[in-house]
Every structure is written in C-alpha cells, then in structure tokens.
Amino acid sequence: MGENIKGYLDNGTTSLITNLNVQVDIIPGNTNPKDFVNDRIIKEILEKEILEAEAILIKPSNRKGMMAIRIAEKYKKPYMVELTGDLNLTLRMHRNVLKRMYGPIIHKQILKTIKNAPFGLYVTEEYLQKIYPIGGIQCSASDVFIDNVSVDVLEARIRRICDMEPKKTLNFGLIGSYHYNRKGIDTAIRAVAAINQKVINISLNILALGIERDRKNGMIMRQNTMSQVICFFLHHVIQLKKYWNG
C-alpha cells in the first residue's frame, strides 16, 4: 500500500506490475499538514489490511508507516521495518526551511516507534543500523555492490586524462533524480561549468528521474554557465539505450 506517484516523477519512470500475486492499493497521503485530515480513513484502511495479514513489511519513514507499526503491535502481528535512508539527513539538506525544521521532529518520532521492532531490514552494513537502532534482529540486504578499485587503475585513468588531446571530450555520467538538490546533480553541473573549456572539453551525461520542469531548470543552469556543459536528462532506461545507439 502506498500513496499515488510522487509529483516529481512521471509515468515514464514506473513499471507495470503483472504478477497476479502482487496487489497494489493506493491510499490517501498524510505527510503534509493539510492532509492530516486523512488520518482517520488511513487508520481504518491499515487496520483492515493488517488484521488480514500474516506478517507485515513496513517502511517507518512517514506517518503512515508509524501508524502501521502501532496497529501491528496492537494486534500482535509480526512485522519487519525496512530502512532505506537517513530521513533526518535528507530533510536537513532540503531547500524548504520548514522541512529542515521538521527533520529532527520526525526523526525522534521514528526512533520511538521502531525501538521495539522485532526485525529490521537495512540497505546498509552499519550506517543506518546505528542511526535507527531497534530492539530486535537486524539484517542487511543491499542491491548495490561496489568492488574495491585498484590504485593502479585510478592512477592510470588520471594519466590518460592528463595526456588527452585538447579537443577530445571527457565524458562523465551521473545517475539519480534531478529533484531539488537531493542528489547533488546541480553541484556537478556548476563544478563542470567552472572548468575552463580551453583546457578540456567535458560532456556531463545524466540519467535522472524528474519532470519537465526539472529538465528545463537543468538546461537553464547549463545555458547560464561560462563553459560548455552537455546535459542529457533522461527519464527512462529505454531513452538511455536510444541515446547510446543513436
């Protein structure tokens, strides 16, 4: 169960679920203060679903998740919390001052709510376990594997860049969501733009989720730089394949 698609995404970033064993239910949001009026109906939906469930996997990083934990504990249903990021750090970097102020508040609420969780699933080996400790069993499961890179490989790459011909283009790639400043893509654009184009040509290629407004903001940022920065804001892997093949 979850809210409708985020406002900074588009339908091109979603996948169609065809597995008959998977059911998705959209419930009202109650993250923004204006949506707190939805609490009663959300609680009714959660109670109905949790009563029928044998076990529940809950993301506690929002008010609905914390409501679900309290309901699961009320009816003595086994549950596991899933921690995928440091919400306090994310909100601390937000450009909206109210959300920055809200960060420590919801962080304390989450800590209080999950402290007695019987199981916790984390996407890190240690970091999130320290930020969000629980009283039960912690386990780690990440879909990201970064192997150690030899120093010789890095030094060879630096030498190759230094020996490049002046007119040759150096390509950089970034993957993330171009949404506000959460992934630092805006910083990368400014950093590349600060490099003198007479010294080296750089192409900054970005595979990013977002909406047309974000794409336009990125292109405006590029146009306002003194150096040439080539940005490709792509919404979907299909577009990426077309770009590389085209």
C-alpha positions in Angstrom: 0.0 0.0 0.0 1.2 3.5 -0.7 0.4 7.0 -2.0 -0.1 8.0 -5.6 3.0 8.6 -7.7 5.3 11.4 -6.4 4.8 14.8 -8.0 8.5 15.0 -9.2 8.2 11.8 -11.2 6.2 10.9 -14.3 4.5 7.8 -15.6 7.6 7.0 -17.8 9.5 6.1 -14.6 7.0 3.5 -13.5 6.7 -0.2 -14.3 3.5 -2.2 -14.9 3.0 -4.9 -12.3 1.7 -8.1 -14.0 2.3 -10.6 -11.2 -1.1 -11.8 -10.1 0.3 -12.5 -6.6 1.1 -8.8 -6.1 -1.7 -6.3 -5.3 -1.1 -2.5 -5.0 -3.6 -0.4 -3.1 -3.4 3.4 -3.3 -4.3 5.2 -0.1 -4.6 8.9 0.7 -1.5 10.8 1.8 -1.0 12.3 5.3 2.5 13.6 5.1 1.7 17.3 4.6 -0.1 19.0 7.4 -3.0 19.8 5.1 -3.5 16.1 4.7 -3.7 15.2 8.4 -7.5 15.1 7.9 -6.9 11.8 6.2 -5.6 10.1 9.3 -8.9 8.5 10.3 -9.6 6.9 7.0 -6.0 5.8 6.7 -6.1 4.2 10.1 -9.3 2.3 9.1 -7.6 1.0 5.9 -4.5 0.0 7.7 -6.4 -1.8 10.4 -8.4 -3.8 7.9 -5.4 -4.9 5.9 -3.1 -5.6 8.9 -5.8 -7.8 10.6 -5.9 -9.9 7.4 -2.2 -10.2 7.0 0.1 -12.9 8.4 3.2 -10.6 8.5 3.9 -7.1 7.5 6.9 -5.3 6.0 6.7 -1.6 7.0 8.7 1.5 6.0 8.6 3.7 9.1 9.9 6.9 7.4 6.5 8.6 7.3 3.4 9.0 9.4 1.5 6.1 7.7 4.4 3.8 8.4 4.5 4.7 12.1 0.7 4.3 12.2 1.1 0.8 10.7 3.6 -0.2 13.3 1.4 0.9 16.2 -1.5 -1.1 14.7 0.6 -4.2 14.1 1.8 -4.1 17.8 -1.8 -3.5 18.9 -3.0 -6.7 17.2 0.3 -8.6 17.9 1.1 -9.1 14.3 4.7 -10.0 13.3 6.3 -7.2 11.3 9.6 -6.0 10.0 10.7 -2.4 9.5 12.6 -1.5 6.3 15.1 1.3 6.5 16.4 2.6 3.1 17.8 6.1 4.0 18.5 8.7 6.6 15.4 10.9 6.5 16.8 13.4 9.0 19.9 14.0 6.8 17.7 14.2 3.7 15.4 16.9 5.3 18.4 18.7 6.6 19.6 19.3 3.1 16.1 20.4 1.8 15.8 23.9 0.5 12.5 24.4 2.4 13.2 25.7 5.8 10.1 24.2 7.3 11.1 20.7 6.2 14.6 21.3 7.6 13.0 22.2 10.9 10.7 19.1 10.7 13.6 16.7 10.3 14.7 16.3 13.9 11.0 16.1 15.0 10.1 13.1 12.7 13.5 11.5 13.4 12.7 11.3 17.1 9.2 10.0 16.3 10.6 7.3 14.1 13.2 6.2 16.8 10.5 6.0 19.4 8.2 4.0 17.1 10.7 1.4 15.9 12.6 0.8 19.2 10.7 -2.4 19.9 10.6 -3.7 16.3 11.2 -7.5 16.3 13.0 -7.4 12.9 14.8 -4.7 10.9 15.8 -4.8 7.2 18.6 -2.3 6.3 20.2 -1.4 3.0 23.5 -0.7 4.7 26.0 -2.8 6.6 26.3 -0.5 9.6 25.4 3.1 8.9 21.5 3.0 9.1 21.7 0.4 11.9 23.5 3.0 14.1 21.1 5.8 13.1 17.9 3.7 13.5 18.6 1.0 16.1 15.9 -1.5 17.1 15.5 -3.9 20.0 15.1 -6.9 17.7 17.1 -8.7 15.0 18.9 -6.5 12.4 19.8 -7.8 8.9 21.4 -6.1 5.9 20.3 -6.5 2.3 21.6 -4.2 -0.4 21.2 -4.4 -4.2 24.4 -2.3 -4.6 27.9 -3.9 -4.8 30.9 -1.6 -5.1 34.1 -3.5 -5.5 37.5 -2.1 -4.4 39.2 -0.3 -7.3 43.0 -0.8 -7.5 45.1 2.4 -7.0 46.9 1.5 -10.2 43.7 1.7 -12.2 42.8 5.1 -10.8 46.4 6.4 -11.4 46.3 5.1 -15.0 42.9 6.8 -15.5 44.4 10.1 -14.3 47.4 9.8 -16.6 45.1 9.1 -19.5 43.1 12.2 -18.8 46.2 14.3 -18.4 47.5 13.0 -21.7 44.3 13.6 -23.6 44.3 15.8 -26.7 42.9 19.3 -26.1 40.0 18.8 -28.5 39.0 15.4 -27.1 35.9 15.3 -24.9 36.0 13.8 -21.4 32.7 12.1 -20.6 31.2 11.9 -17.1 28.0 10.1 -16.2 25.6 10.5 -13.2 22.6 8.5 -12.2 20.0 9.9 -9.8 16.9 12.0 -9.5 17.1 15.6 -10.6 14.8 16.9 -7.9 15.8 20.0 -5.9 19.4 19.4 -4.6 18.9 15.9 -3.2 21.4 14.1 -5.4 23.9 16.9 -6.0 23.4 17.0 -9.7 23.1 20.8 -9.6 26.5 20.9 -7.8 28.0 18.6 -10.5 26.8 21.0 -13.3 28.3 24.0 -11.5 31.6 22.2 -10.9 32.0 21.1 -14.5 30.9 24.6 -15.7 33.7 26.1 -13.6 36.4 24.3 -15.6 37.9 26.3 -18.4 36.7 25.0 -21.7 40.0 25.9 -23.3 41.7 23.4 -21.0 39.4 20.4 -21.6 36.0 19.7 -23.1 33.6 17.9 -20.8 30.3 16.2 -21.5 28.2 15.6 -18.4 25.6 12.9 -19.1 22.8 12.5 -16.7 20.3 9.7 -16.3 17.7 11.2 -14.0 14.2 10.9 -12.8 12.1 14.0 -12.9 9.5 16.0 -14.6 9.8 18.5 -17.5 10.2 21.4 -15.1 13.4 19.8 -13.7 14.7 19.2 -17.1 14.1 22.8 -18.1 15.8 24.0 -14.9 18.8 21.9 -15.7 19.0 23.3 -19.2 18.7 26.8 -17.9 21.6 26.1 -15.5 23.6 24.9 -18.4 22.9 27.9 -20.5 23.9 30.2 -17.7 27.4 28.7 -17.4 30.5 30.1 -19.0 31.8 26.7 -20.0 30.0 24.3 -22.4 28.3 21.6 -20.4 26.3 19.0 -22.3 23.5 17.5 -20.2 21.1 14.8 -21.2 18.3 14.5 -18.8 16.8 11.1 -19.5 13.7 9.7 -17.7 14.0 6.0 -18.5 16.4 3.3 -19.5 14.8 3.0 -22.9 15.7 6.6 -23.6 19.3 5.8 -22.5 19.5 2.9 -24.9 18.2 5.1 -27.8 20.8 7.8 -26.9 23.8 5.5 -26.9 22.6 3.7 -30.0 21.6 6.8 -31.8 
